[in-house]
Structure formats: C-alpha cells, structure tokens
Amino acid sequence: MNKQEIVQLVNEFPLVAELMSLKPLSWFNPNVTSYAEALPYVELTEVDVKETSDRLARFASFLCRVFPETIASKGIIESPLLAISTMQIALSERYETKLLGKMMIKLDAQLPISGSIKARGGIHEVLQHAERLALNAGILKLDDDYSKLDSDVCRAFFNQYKIAVGSTGNLGLSIGIIGACLGFRVSVHMSADARQWKKDRLRSHGVNVVEYEFDYSIAVERGRIEAEADPCCHFVDDENSTSLFLGYAVAGERLKQQLIEQEVVVDTKHPLFVYLPCGVGGGPGGIAFGLKQAFGDNVHCIFAEPTQSPCMLLGVHTGLHDKIAVQDLGIDNITAADGLAVGRASGFVGKAMERMIDGYITISDDEMYRLLGMMYDTEGLKLEPSALAGVPGIVHVLNNEAYLERMGLKGLLANATHVVWATGGGMVPEVEMTQYLQQARV
Ligand SMILES: *Cc1c(COP(=O)(O)O)cnc(C)c1O
C-alpha cells in the first residue's frame, strides 16, 4: 500500500488511525448476523466437526500410550475450566468497573502434550494426515485399536514422509512433538521472535528447526516452498488449513459439556461471552465456530490482539482481510505475545467467520504482563503473555452501551458467564516464568 492509499483508507475508516496510534481499543462489528445466516459462509458444517471429534476419539488409545499425561482423560486432549472470582474482584478494582456476571478461565495452557491451544488444531492435523496415509497403505483400518501405531513398523512407515510448518513457536512445538512421535521427519520454520527454549525443545525431539530473521509470514512462506518441492512432504498451512480449524472447533462441544457439569446455564436469558486471543485467526476462529454450533446465538465471541499486531481487526473492519498487513500502516508487529505476532490475518478465517464474531479488542504488551502478574497473585495460575490478551474484554463489553443495546443484552448481564480463553504457557520453563513475573512488577 502506498501513502495515498493509506490516507484514503484512514478517511474511509477512522478506526485505522486509532489502530496506528497503538491505543488499546475495541470495535464491535455492526454487521454480525444470526448463526443460521452466517453458517453458509463458513463452507464447513456440523458434520465436519463431528467427524473431527470421532477421529480424535479413534486416536485416544494411541495418545494414552505415548503420552501418559493423557491417561486421566482417557486419551482426550482437553483442558480445565475454572471460575476466577478472586481475579474478577481484582480486575474490577483495576478497571474501576463493576464486573457483573461470572468470570471463568479455560486453561488451554494446561492442555497435555504441548501446553497451548495448538494442541487442538496442530495435533489434529498431524493425526488426520497420519490416518490418511496409514489407511491408504493398508496398515490401519478405521475400527482398529490405534495404539498399534505405537510400533517400530509404523514409525518406519511414517519416516518415509515429511511434515513442514511455519510458526512463531507454539504451532511448531505441537506439530514437532506429535509428528516426531509418530515417526515423521518434521521441519519447523521459525520466525525471528520464536523463543530459544521452544527451538531447543524441538531439537531434543529430533525436529529440524530452521531459523529466520524475519517474521511469521516469511517463515510460513519458506515452509510452503520447502513442502511444494517435495511430494512426500505435507505442509501444515496455518493461514488456510481447514484441518487445523476443525481441530480447534471440537472445543465447542467440550466446553458445553464442562459448563453442564459445573451447572453453569447458557440460554437466551443467560448469555455466554468468550474472549479469544487471535494471531492468524485459525485457533480463535475454529473455536468460535465450535462454540456457535454448541450454543447458537447465546454465545458471543470476542477476539483479542496486541496493539502491535491487530491484523484480524484490521482485515475484517476494512474488508481487506489478507490484502492488508499491519506493517502497511507502520505498525511493527513486535510483541511479547508469542502466537499473536502476526501482521497479516488468514484470508480464509476472516471471510468465513466475520459474521459470527461480535467484537475485537486490542491490548498493550505492558497490560498483558500486568495481568499475567495479577493472575498469578490472585489465582496462582502461570500463563504466557498471549494467554492474558482476552482478559480486558469483559470491561469493553460491559462499558459498551450501544453494543449491549443492539444485541438485546442489557437486562441479562447479571446472569452472564464470561470465559477468558487462556491459550498458552504450560511449557514455559521456570526461569522464563520468573522473568515474566518480574516484568509484570515493573
Ligand atoms: C497460536 C496462538 C494463538 C492464536 O491462534 P491463531 O490460530 O494464530 O489465531 C493464541 N495464543 C497462543 C498462545 C498461541 O500460540
């Protein structure tokens, strides 16, 4: 984009100037529709999500066997859902706002195998790929006990194949760990901001880590090029993959079950708000899709991005989707929030999901750190900065009269549940966590 085009864009969309000022803000999309009206644009259905859920169930015996930490959940990769009432009180003081309703946290930081939201989509895509190869080769049948894949014969079979992925860290970690464990040869193309311990961890699993001095989009592009040159290589396309998206979407039915077990009601009189940190969009987009299937119009999804990387907000607000990057506006895409340092949103997710996402908020790195400290002090939870991005969402929602009025939510707020999706931090080494907590205190 040239200077003149940007001036034009700012004239047409004053919010773009506010994004450029890096001020934390929110935008509630006036063009959201009912789930029924929005569904055809996704081009995926409830049947696709059901098939994904069934596939994960087929792999449960395998996962139990190779990842003993999944035995307690019978090989199902799922995270806890907790009320955070002490944090809620601290937040209402910090933001000087009465926070009506019940705040909860969905602890994807504690997902088994890779300690982040990427244990949903990333692991599903590798399992789906492995299943397809094994079925085609006749070494697996759909009604087999999949724990048989934990064998030298099967690992030797998968070792003929490669997997490549571009990542800021967590996706690489998930794909690398599950891929290597099945026997695949995995290359992870890491952006410059990826943390050293994530690269070290992957190398210890025998994964080929390729490092770049560039950001996420370039790392993904290089991964794509490597894979295209080799017919035996499967490229996990974080920007466009429906397999990743569906892996995330299964979270909807799982959350519904957990809320039922905890006797938390969601219906027309008891709305549910869910705050989802957003990088390229597949994780939050997929989860939002699953949530809409589970709760219909009673769930309200809000995406959260760093002030330095508001790519989805920018793409959806301007309608330009992946045709614009935050760098076009001089926003640097440099943030401590791993997984959210994405300058250009997925074209697929924004276009598919924009009618189902009520709003978008941005948050500064400083605020993520401060909330990280508060979450530790009030609830004893250890998270990485990205996982806190959605926390102020409740304040933006409750203070936005126009939005609440338009959606008919005003009288219902005392009955509402607010779920903060805490997307990562489970594998952060103790030394790094200490540094995060120190950063929170400055
Ligand atoms: C990847 C990631 C996200 C966002 O997922 P996208 O699919 O990139 O939008 C959020 N939080 C963490 C910790 C992540 O690793």
The ligand as a Gaussian input file, in Angstrom:
#p B3LYP/6-31G(d) Opt

LIG

0 1
 C       -1.367000     -19.556000      18.130000
 C       -1.761000     -18.947000      19.388000
 C       -2.897000     -18.145000      19.487000
 C       -3.769000     -17.748000      18.334000
 O       -4.075000     -18.721000      17.366000
 P       -4.127000     -18.329000      15.821000
 O       -4.592000     -19.529000      15.132000
 O       -2.725000     -17.942000      15.402000
 O       -5.026000     -17.151000      15.713000
 C       -3.195000     -17.617000      20.714000
 N       -2.432000     -17.858000      21.809000
 C       -1.341000     -18.640000      21.749000
 C       -0.555000     -18.880000      22.996000
 C       -0.975000     -19.216000      20.546000
 O        0.115000     -19.977000      20.498000

